[in-house]
Amino acid sequence: GVSIGGGIGSISDILDASQLIAENRLRRLSPFFIPKILINMASGHVSMKYGFQV
């Protein structure tokens, strides 16, 4: 496995966005929303490049 230090984006942002979408008060998310919550993307790229598995 691969571990690269980082922390998940704001949980409150994720919850707020899900509530707004569920209540049909939000039509689209910011283009920066997904990269902000995908903090494990770096370790995923390293593991795919070098073929690491669990």
Protein Blocks (a to p, Z undefined) as FASTA:
>chain_A
ZZdddddddfklmmmmmmmmmnopafbdcfklmmmmmmmlmmmmmmmmnopaZZ
